[in-house]
Amino acid sequence: MAKGKVSLDVTQIENFVFDMSKCIKCKGCTWVDHIYMPGVKFSTRCPSATRYLFDSYGAYGKMRIGLALAEGKLDYSDELLQILYACPLCGACDVGCKRNLDLEIELTLEALRIKAVKDGKGPMPEHKKVAQNILTNHNHFGAPHENRTKWLPEGINPSPKAEVLYFVGCSASYSHPEIAQATVKILDAAGTQFMLMPDEWCCGNVLYSVGMIDEARELARRNIDMVKQTEATTLLLSCAECYRMWKVDYPKMLNMSTADLGFRVVHLVEYVDELIKKGTLKLTNGIDLRLTYHDSCSLSRLSEPWIPWEGERGLWGMVSPTLERRRGTNGVYQQPRDVLSSIPGVELVEMPRNRENAFCCGAGRGTKEAFPDFALWAAEQRLEEVKEVSAEAVVSACPWCKDNFAQAVKKNSENLKVLDISELILEAISG
Protein backbone atom coordinates (compact mmCIF):
# COMPACT_ATOMS: atom_id res chain seq x y z
CA MET A 1 0.00 0.00 0.00
CA ALA A 2 1.55 3.29 -1.15
CA LYS A 3 2.17 5.65 1.75
CA GLY A 4 3.80 9.05 2.11
CA LYS A 5 3.41 12.64 0.96
CA VAL A 6 1.08 13.29 -1.93
CA SER A 7 -0.55 16.27 -3.65
CA LEU A 8 -2.69 17.10 -6.68
CA ASP A 9 0.28 18.55 -8.57
CA VAL A 10 -0.11 17.27 -12.14
CA THR A 11 3.53 17.97 -13.00
CA GLN A 12 4.60 15.02 -10.84
CA ILE A 13 3.30 11.68 -12.11
CA GLU A 14 4.34 10.10 -8.80
CA ASN A 15 1.33 11.78 -7.17
CA PHE A 16 -0.95 9.48 -9.14
CA VAL A 17 0.84 6.13 -8.95
CA PHE A 18 -1.59 5.05 -6.23
CA ASP A 19 -4.59 5.98 -8.39
CA MET A 20 -3.19 4.12 -11.40
CA SER A 21 -2.31 1.04 -9.36
CA LYS A 22 -5.72 0.79 -7.66
CA CYS A 23 -7.86 0.82 -10.79
CA ILE A 24 -9.74 -2.49 -10.73
CA LYS A 25 -11.00 -2.29 -14.35
CA CYS A 26 -14.62 -2.24 -13.18
CA LYS A 27 -15.38 -0.05 -16.23
CA GLY A 28 -17.52 2.31 -14.23
CA CYS A 29 -15.66 4.95 -16.22
CA THR A 30 -17.14 3.59 -19.46
CA TRP A 31 -20.71 2.70 -18.53
CA VAL A 32 -23.38 5.09 -17.29
CA ASP A 33 -24.53 4.02 -13.83
CA HIS A 34 -27.40 1.57 -14.06
CA ILE A 35 -29.67 3.83 -12.02
CA TYR A 36 -29.43 6.46 -14.77
CA MET A 37 -29.12 4.14 -17.77
CA PRO A 38 -32.27 4.26 -19.90
CA GLY A 39 -31.26 1.21 -21.92
CA VAL A 40 -28.43 -0.37 -23.89
CA LYS A 41 -28.66 2.17 -26.70
CA PHE A 42 -27.15 5.09 -24.74
CA SER A 43 -25.33 3.22 -22.01
CA THR A 44 -21.72 4.40 -22.35
CA ARG A 45 -20.15 7.62 -21.14
CA CYS A 46 -16.58 7.41 -22.54
CA PRO A 47 -16.20 8.45 -26.20
CA SER A 48 -12.73 6.88 -26.57
CA ALA A 49 -13.65 3.44 -25.23
CA THR A 50 -16.92 3.47 -27.19
CA ARG A 51 -15.23 4.44 -30.45
CA TYR A 52 -12.10 2.30 -30.38
CA LEU A 53 -13.49 -0.78 -28.59
CA PHE A 54 -10.15 -1.69 -27.05
CA ASP A 55 -9.30 -1.60 -23.37
CA SER A 56 -6.20 0.55 -23.84
CA TYR A 57 -8.39 3.47 -24.92
CA GLY A 58 -10.53 3.36 -21.79
CA ALA A 59 -9.33 4.92 -18.55
CA TYR A 60 -8.76 1.43 -17.13
CA GLY A 61 -6.27 0.75 -19.93
CA LYS A 62 -4.55 4.12 -19.66
CA MET A 63 -4.09 3.60 -15.93
CA ARG A 64 -2.11 0.42 -16.63
CA ILE A 65 -0.11 2.12 -19.38
CA GLY A 66 0.56 5.12 -17.14
CA LEU A 67 1.74 2.93 -14.27
CA ALA A 68 4.16 1.12 -16.57
CA LEU A 69 5.47 4.46 -17.87
CA ALA A 70 5.90 5.81 -14.34
CA GLU A 71 7.80 2.68 -13.30
CA GLY A 72 10.00 2.72 -16.42
CA LYS A 73 8.66 -0.61 -17.68
CA LEU A 74 7.23 0.69 -20.95
CA ASP A 75 8.66 2.81 -23.74
CA TYR A 76 6.78 5.35 -25.84
CA SER A 77 5.51 4.40 -29.29
CA ASP A 78 3.25 5.99 -31.89
CA GLU A 79 0.41 3.74 -30.76
CA LEU A 80 0.91 4.71 -27.12
CA LEU A 81 0.81 8.42 -27.95
CA GLN A 82 -2.37 7.93 -29.96
CA ILE A 83 -3.98 6.23 -26.96
CA LEU A 84 -2.98 9.13 -24.67
CA TYR A 85 -4.25 11.81 -27.05
CA ALA A 86 -7.28 10.20 -28.75
CA CYS A 87 -9.33 11.32 -25.78
CA PRO A 88 -11.22 14.60 -25.21
CA LEU A 89 -10.34 14.64 -21.48
CA CYS A 90 -14.07 15.15 -20.97
CA GLY A 91 -14.11 14.04 -17.33
CA ALA A 92 -16.75 11.33 -17.81
CA CYS A 93 -14.36 8.63 -16.57
CA ASP A 94 -13.51 10.69 -13.50
CA VAL A 95 -17.17 11.12 -12.58
CA GLY A 96 -17.77 7.41 -13.11
CA CYS A 97 -14.83 6.35 -10.96
CA LYS A 98 -15.77 8.68 -8.14
CA ARG A 99 -19.12 6.95 -7.89
CA ASN A 100 -17.15 3.99 -6.54
CA LEU A 101 -13.42 4.32 -5.89
CA ASP A 102 -12.52 8.03 -5.64
CA LEU A 103 -9.47 7.68 -7.86
CA GLU A 104 -8.15 10.84 -9.52
CA ILE A 105 -8.53 9.70 -13.12
CA GLU A 106 -8.83 13.09 -14.85
CA LEU A 107 -5.74 14.49 -13.11
CA THR A 108 -3.83 11.31 -13.94
CA LEU A 109 -4.62 11.65 -17.64
CA GLU A 110 -3.50 15.28 -17.59
CA ALA A 111 -0.32 14.32 -15.74
CA LEU A 112 0.47 11.61 -18.31
CA ARG A 113 0.31 14.16 -21.13
CA ILE A 114 2.53 16.55 -19.19
CA LYS A 115 5.00 13.71 -18.67
CA ALA A 116 4.90 12.84 -22.38
CA VAL A 117 5.82 16.43 -23.28
CA LYS A 118 8.55 16.61 -20.66
CA ASP A 119 9.94 13.32 -21.96
CA GLY A 120 10.16 14.88 -25.42
CA LYS A 121 7.51 12.60 -26.96
CA GLY A 122 4.30 14.67 -26.94
CA PRO A 123 2.20 16.32 -28.09
CA MET A 124 0.91 15.28 -31.54
CA PRO A 125 2.19 17.16 -34.61
CA GLU A 126 -1.20 18.84 -35.10
CA HIS A 127 -1.05 20.17 -31.55
CA LYS A 128 2.36 21.68 -32.18
CA LYS A 129 0.92 23.68 -35.08
CA VAL A 130 -1.81 25.10 -32.83
CA ALA A 131 0.78 25.86 -30.14
CA GLN A 132 2.84 27.78 -32.68
CA ASN A 133 -0.25 29.76 -33.70
CA ILE A 134 -0.88 30.68 -30.07
CA LEU A 135 2.71 31.61 -29.33
CA THR A 136 3.13 33.60 -32.56
CA ASN A 137 -0.26 35.22 -33.20
CA HIS A 138 -1.82 34.81 -29.73
CA ASN A 139 -4.80 32.86 -31.05
CA HIS A 140 -5.71 29.26 -31.76
CA PHE A 141 -6.15 29.69 -35.51
CA GLY A 142 -3.05 31.69 -36.39
CA ALA A 143 -5.24 34.53 -37.67
CA PRO A 144 -3.88 38.09 -37.68
CA HIS A 145 -3.89 39.30 -34.10
CA GLU A 146 -5.11 42.75 -35.15
CA ASN A 147 -8.38 41.16 -36.33
CA ARG A 148 -9.36 39.94 -32.86
CA THR A 149 -11.99 42.64 -32.23
CA LYS A 150 -13.44 42.86 -35.74
CA TRP A 151 -16.50 40.98 -34.50
CA LEU A 152 -17.73 44.01 -32.53
CA PRO A 153 -21.18 44.98 -33.85
CA GLU A 154 -21.94 48.53 -34.88
CA GLY A 155 -23.46 50.61 -32.10
CA ILE A 156 -21.99 48.54 -29.25
CA ASN A 157 -19.13 50.33 -27.53
CA PRO A 158 -17.18 48.65 -24.72
CA SER A 159 -16.49 50.88 -21.74
CA PRO A 160 -12.89 51.87 -20.98
CA LYS A 161 -13.57 50.94 -17.34
CA ALA A 162 -16.22 48.59 -15.96
CA GLU A 163 -16.84 45.97 -13.29
CA VAL A 164 -17.47 43.32 -15.94
CA LEU A 165 -14.69 42.26 -18.32
CA TYR A 166 -15.79 40.10 -21.25
CA PHE A 167 -13.09 37.62 -22.29
CA VAL A 168 -14.20 36.66 -25.78
CA GLY A 169 -11.90 33.74 -26.61
CA CYS A 170 -10.42 32.73 -29.95
CA SER A 171 -13.40 30.86 -31.36
CA ALA A 172 -15.97 33.62 -30.82
CA SER A 173 -13.46 36.23 -31.98
CA TYR A 174 -12.52 34.57 -35.26
CA SER A 175 -14.77 31.67 -36.29
CA HIS A 176 -18.09 32.17 -34.51
CA PRO A 177 -18.49 35.94 -34.12
CA GLU A 178 -22.26 35.53 -33.78
CA ILE A 179 -21.69 34.28 -30.23
CA ALA A 180 -19.58 37.27 -29.21
CA GLN A 181 -22.02 39.65 -30.90
CA ALA A 182 -25.01 38.07 -29.15
CA THR A 183 -23.21 38.24 -25.80
CA VAL A 184 -22.47 41.96 -25.94
CA LYS A 185 -25.98 42.74 -27.23
CA ILE A 186 -27.41 40.85 -24.24
CA LEU A 187 -25.21 42.90 -21.90
CA ASP A 188 -26.32 46.08 -23.65
CA ALA A 189 -30.00 45.12 -23.31
CA ALA A 190 -29.48 44.50 -19.60
CA GLY A 191 -27.79 47.87 -19.15
CA THR A 192 -24.56 46.20 -18.10
CA GLN A 193 -21.42 48.15 -18.86
CA PHE A 194 -18.55 45.93 -19.90
CA MET A 195 -15.00 46.23 -21.09
CA LEU A 196 -12.69 44.08 -23.16
CA MET A 197 -9.09 43.23 -22.44
CA PRO A 198 -6.78 45.94 -23.80
CA ASP A 199 -4.93 43.17 -25.63
CA GLU A 200 -6.63 39.78 -25.40
CA TRP A 201 -4.53 36.66 -25.96
CA CYS A 202 -5.62 33.02 -26.18
CA CYS A 203 -6.57 31.37 -22.88
CA GLY A 204 -4.15 28.52 -23.65
CA ASN A 205 -6.72 25.72 -23.48
CA VAL A 206 -4.98 23.48 -26.01
CA LEU A 207 -1.54 24.18 -24.57
CA TYR A 208 -2.54 22.89 -21.15
CA SER A 209 -4.76 20.11 -22.45
CA VAL A 210 -2.00 18.50 -24.54
CA GLY A 211 0.59 18.72 -21.75
CA MET A 212 2.52 21.89 -22.63
CA ILE A 213 2.24 23.16 -19.10
CA ASP A 214 5.22 25.54 -19.11
CA GLU A 215 3.80 27.54 -22.01
CA ALA A 216 0.29 27.37 -20.57
CA ARG A 217 1.45 28.55 -17.14
CA GLU A 218 3.26 31.53 -18.61
CA LEU A 219 0.11 32.50 -20.51
CA ALA A 220 -2.00 32.06 -17.38
CA ARG A 221 0.20 34.44 -15.40
CA ARG A 222 0.09 37.01 -18.20
CA ASN A 223 -3.69 36.85 -18.57
CA ILE A 224 -4.41 37.01 -14.84
CA ASP A 225 -2.12 40.03 -14.50
CA MET A 226 -3.96 41.73 -17.38
CA VAL A 227 -7.32 41.25 -15.66
CA LYS A 228 -5.99 42.57 -12.37
CA GLN A 229 -4.65 45.67 -14.12
CA THR A 230 -8.15 46.45 -15.39
CA GLU A 231 -9.50 46.19 -11.80
CA ALA A 232 -12.54 44.28 -13.08
CA THR A 233 -14.39 42.30 -10.43
CA THR A 234 -16.17 39.89 -12.79
CA LEU A 235 -14.65 37.99 -15.71
CA LEU A 236 -17.42 36.97 -18.10
CA LEU A 237 -17.00 34.20 -20.67
CA SER A 238 -19.23 32.71 -23.37
CA CYS A 239 -16.92 29.79 -24.18
CA ALA A 240 -16.95 26.70 -21.95
CA GLU A 241 -13.32 25.85 -22.74
CA CYS A 242 -12.14 29.33 -21.74
CA TYR A 243 -14.35 29.12 -18.66
CA ARG A 244 -12.69 25.90 -17.47
CA MET A 245 -9.23 27.32 -18.11
CA TRP A 246 -9.80 30.48 -16.09
CA LYS A 247 -11.80 28.91 -13.28
CA VAL A 248 -10.02 25.56 -12.86
CA ASP A 249 -6.80 25.11 -14.81
CA TYR A 250 -5.21 28.51 -14.18
CA PRO A 251 -5.51 28.03 -10.40
CA LYS A 252 -4.40 24.40 -10.80
CA MET A 253 -1.23 25.39 -12.66
CA LEU A 254 -0.45 28.22 -10.25
CA ASN A 255 -1.17 26.22 -7.07
CA MET A 256 -3.91 28.53 -5.85
CA SER A 257 -7.64 28.37 -5.20
CA THR A 258 -10.21 29.66 -7.65
CA ALA A 259 -11.42 31.86 -4.80
CA ASP A 260 -8.01 33.56 -4.64
CA LEU A 261 -7.92 34.76 -8.25
CA GLY A 262 -9.08 38.19 -7.13
CA PHE A 263 -12.10 38.30 -9.44
CA ARG A 264 -15.20 36.22 -10.09
CA VAL A 265 -15.25 33.91 -13.12
CA VAL A 266 -18.75 33.45 -14.60
CA HIS A 267 -20.16 32.03 -17.79
CA LEU A 268 -22.83 33.94 -19.68
CA VAL A 269 -25.49 31.43 -18.63
CA GLU A 270 -24.75 32.05 -14.96
CA TYR A 271 -24.78 35.80 -15.44
CA VAL A 272 -28.01 35.86 -17.44
CA ASP A 273 -29.69 33.53 -14.95
CA GLU A 274 -28.81 36.00 -12.18
CA LEU A 275 -30.17 38.93 -14.21
CA ILE A 276 -33.45 37.13 -14.95
CA LYS A 277 -33.98 36.16 -11.32
CA LYS A 278 -33.26 39.74 -10.21
CA GLY A 279 -35.75 41.05 -12.77
CA THR A 280 -33.04 43.05 -14.55
CA LEU A 281 -33.45 41.11 -17.80
CA LYS A 282 -36.70 39.80 -19.23
CA LEU A 283 -37.04 37.22 -21.97
CA THR A 284 -40.44 38.13 -23.34
CA ASN A 285 -40.32 37.28 -27.04
CA GLY A 286 -41.62 33.82 -27.73
CA ILE A 287 -39.65 31.17 -29.62
CA ASP A 288 -41.70 28.20 -30.77
CA LEU A 289 -39.08 25.48 -30.60
CA ARG A 290 -38.66 22.00 -29.14
CA LEU A 291 -35.02 21.86 -28.10
CA THR A 292 -32.55 19.92 -26.01
CA TYR A 293 -29.57 21.25 -24.11
CA HIS A 294 -26.11 19.69 -24.44
CA ASP A 295 -23.97 19.91 -21.30
CA SER A 296 -20.56 21.04 -22.57
CA CYS A 297 -17.98 19.14 -20.51
CA SER A 298 -15.97 22.21 -19.49
CA LEU A 299 -19.06 24.00 -18.20
CA SER A 300 -20.44 20.98 -16.40
CA ARG A 301 -18.46 18.17 -14.77
CA LEU A 302 -15.08 19.89 -15.31
CA SER A 303 -16.12 23.29 -13.97
CA GLU A 304 -16.08 22.84 -10.21
CA PRO A 305 -13.81 25.39 -8.45
CA TRP A 306 -10.22 24.34 -7.88
CA ILE A 307 -8.82 23.99 -4.36
CA PRO A 308 -5.17 22.88 -4.07
CA TRP A 309 -4.43 20.05 -1.69
CA GLU A 310 -1.40 18.26 -0.28
CA GLY A 311 -1.04 15.86 2.59
CA GLU A 312 -0.22 12.30 3.60
CA ARG A 313 -1.49 8.99 2.30
CA GLY A 314 -1.74 6.34 4.97
CA LEU A 315 -3.20 2.93 5.60
CA TRP A 316 -5.75 1.70 3.01
CA GLY A 317 -5.05 4.75 0.90
CA MET A 318 -6.68 7.12 3.37
CA VAL A 319 -5.45 10.71 3.09
CA SER A 320 -4.97 13.43 5.68
CA PRO A 321 -6.11 16.19 5.79
CA THR A 322 -9.48 15.34 4.28
CA LEU A 323 -9.63 15.79 0.52
CA GLU A 324 -12.92 17.08 -0.84
CA ARG A 325 -13.24 15.28 -4.15
CA ARG A 326 -14.41 17.06 -7.29
CA ARG A 327 -17.17 14.69 -8.38
CA GLY A 328 -18.58 16.68 -11.29
CA THR A 329 -22.00 16.97 -9.68
CA ASN A 330 -21.64 20.67 -8.82
CA GLY A 331 -21.10 21.96 -12.34
CA VAL A 332 -23.16 24.59 -14.12
CA TYR A 333 -26.24 22.50 -14.86
CA GLN A 334 -29.40 24.21 -13.66
CA GLN A 335 -28.72 27.78 -14.77
CA PRO A 336 -28.84 27.17 -18.55
CA ARG A 337 -31.95 25.04 -18.14
CA ASP A 338 -33.66 27.75 -16.11
CA VAL A 339 -32.74 30.34 -18.74
CA LEU A 340 -34.11 28.23 -21.59
CA SER A 341 -37.25 27.37 -19.65
CA SER A 342 -37.94 31.06 -19.07
CA ILE A 343 -38.26 31.72 -22.81
CA PRO A 344 -41.96 31.69 -23.87
CA GLY A 345 -42.74 28.96 -26.37
CA VAL A 346 -39.60 26.90 -25.74
CA GLU A 347 -40.13 23.23 -24.95
CA LEU A 348 -37.03 21.86 -23.25
CA VAL A 349 -36.55 18.10 -23.43
CA GLU A 350 -33.68 16.13 -21.91
CA MET A 351 -31.45 13.66 -23.70
CA PRO A 352 -31.03 10.24 -22.05
CA ARG A 353 -27.47 11.13 -21.01
CA ASN A 354 -27.43 14.53 -19.37
CA ARG A 355 -25.72 16.62 -16.69
CA GLU A 356 -22.67 14.76 -15.30
CA ASN A 357 -23.52 11.71 -17.44
CA ALA A 358 -23.62 13.65 -20.72
CA PHE A 359 -21.75 12.25 -23.72
CA CYS A 360 -19.00 14.59 -24.92
CA CYS A 361 -19.33 16.22 -28.37
CA GLY A 362 -15.71 15.21 -29.03
CA ALA A 363 -14.30 18.57 -30.09
CA GLY A 364 -12.46 19.80 -27.03
CA ARG A 365 -8.98 19.80 -25.57
CA GLY A 366 -7.00 19.07 -28.72
CA THR A 367 -9.12 16.18 -30.02
CA LYS A 368 -10.59 17.94 -33.05
CA GLU A 369 -7.16 19.05 -34.21
CA ALA A 370 -5.39 15.68 -34.07
CA PHE A 371 -8.32 13.29 -34.51
CA PRO A 372 -11.00 15.06 -36.58
CA ASP A 373 -12.73 11.82 -37.62
CA PHE A 374 -13.05 10.73 -34.00
CA ALA A 375 -14.36 14.14 -32.98
CA LEU A 376 -16.97 14.12 -35.73
CA TRP A 377 -17.99 10.57 -34.82
CA ALA A 378 -18.57 11.64 -31.20
CA ALA A 379 -20.79 14.52 -32.37
CA GLU A 380 -22.79 12.11 -34.51
CA GLN A 381 -23.28 9.81 -31.53
CA ARG A 382 -24.60 12.71 -29.47
CA LEU A 383 -26.94 13.80 -32.26
CA GLU A 384 -28.52 10.35 -32.17
CA GLU A 385 -29.77 11.29 -28.71
CA VAL A 386 -31.09 14.59 -30.02
CA LYS A 387 -33.13 12.70 -32.60
CA GLU A 388 -34.20 10.14 -30.00
CA VAL A 389 -36.07 12.86 -28.06
CA SER A 390 -37.46 14.41 -31.26
CA ALA A 391 -35.84 17.79 -30.65
CA GLU A 392 -35.81 20.36 -33.43
CA ALA A 393 -32.62 21.97 -32.15
CA VAL A 394 -29.60 21.21 -30.02
CA VAL A 395 -28.35 24.08 -27.88
CA SER A 396 -24.94 24.32 -26.24
CA ALA A 397 -22.96 26.97 -24.38
CA CYS A 398 -19.62 26.54 -26.12
CA PRO A 399 -18.52 27.53 -29.65
CA TRP A 400 -16.48 24.33 -29.97
CA CYS A 401 -19.58 22.21 -29.38
CA LYS A 402 -21.62 24.32 -31.79
CA ASP A 403 -18.97 24.02 -34.49
CA ASN A 404 -18.62 20.25 -34.17
CA PHE A 405 -22.37 19.62 -34.10
CA ALA A 406 -22.85 21.88 -37.12
CA GLN A 407 -20.27 19.92 -39.09
CA ALA A 408 -21.94 16.62 -38.20
CA VAL A 409 -25.37 17.96 -39.18
CA LYS A 410 -24.03 19.21 -42.50
CA LYS A 411 -22.21 15.95 -43.24
CA ASN A 412 -25.36 13.90 -42.69
CA SER A 413 -27.82 16.43 -44.17
CA GLU A 414 -29.79 16.47 -40.95
CA ASN A 415 -32.85 18.69 -40.57
CA LEU A 416 -31.71 20.01 -37.21
CA LYS A 417 -30.82 23.44 -35.85
CA VAL A 418 -27.54 23.89 -33.99
CA LEU A 419 -27.53 26.94 -31.73
CA ASP A 420 -25.49 28.58 -29.04
CA ILE A 421 -27.53 29.59 -26.02
CA SER A 422 -26.45 33.23 -26.46
CA GLU A 423 -28.31 33.35 -29.79
CA LEU A 424 -31.55 32.13 -28.21
CA ILE A 425 -31.28 34.56 -25.32
CA LEU A 426 -30.80 37.47 -27.71
CA GLU A 427 -33.72 36.38 -29.85
CA ALA A 428 -35.90 36.17 -26.75
CA ILE A 429 -34.94 39.75 -25.89
CA SER A 430 -35.11 41.42 -29.28
CA GLY A 431 -37.38 39.17 -31.35
Buried (B, 14 or more C-beta within 10 A) or exposed (E): EEEEEBEBBBBBBBBBBBBBBBBEBBBBBBBBBEEBBEEEEBBBBBBBBBBBEEBBBBBBBBBBBBBBBBEEEBEBEEEBBBBBBBBBBBBBBBBBBBBEBBBBBBBBBBBBBBBBBBEEBBBBEBBBEBBEBBBEBBBBBBBEBEEBEEBBEEEEEBEEEBBBBBBBBBBBBBBBBBBBBBBBBBBBBBEBBBBBBEEBBBBBBBBBBBBBBBBBBBBBEEBBEBBEEBEBEBBBBBBBBBBBBBBBBBBBBBEBEBEEBEBBBBBBBBBBBEBBEEEEBEBEBEBEBBBBBBBBBBBBBBBBBBBBBBBEBEEEBEBEEEBEEBBBBEBBBEBBBBBBEBBEEBBBBEBBBBBBBBBBBBBBBBBBBBBBEBBBBBBBBBBEBBBBEEBBBBBBBBBBBBBBBBBBBEEEEBEBBBBBBBBBBBBBBEE
